[in-house]
Amino acid sequence: MKNILSIVIFLFTALLLITCTKEDNPYDGNTCYEGIIVAGDCPSLYFVQVTNAPIGVEWDRKDSLFNNVVMLNNPPFNRIEGGLTIGTKVYFHIDAKATEQRSCSDFYPCPTTIPLKKPSVQLCIDYISLNQCK
């Protein structure tokens, strides 16, 4: 009886350890993602339809439905000459650690925010460019 109880406790503990492991961050900081800007909300928030990886969600705005959309929380625009507009193709790297910790740094904080429905996937980035990543 004592052996059976020991086995049950061991199996229960093993099951807890297996089911309680930390989930990996699904976003790769080494991948160059590409996408098209479909909306913006002040200098620090852009909505991008990702074209080379299935990391976004379905998102609608003004009778338009977009697939695979993410929100970029902190684009460092000082690296882009000419700025960004809707329809601009961009390339970016995700800051995986900041995204996981939800600790994006706003390079240009929003003075006011336009009330837009935000997609559920919100990412911090550490690189953005109009040119393909190297």
Helices and strands as residue ranges (DSSP letters): H 2-19, E 33-40, E 46-50, E 57-61, E 64-72, G 77-79, E 89-94, H 96-101, E 122-123, E 125-129
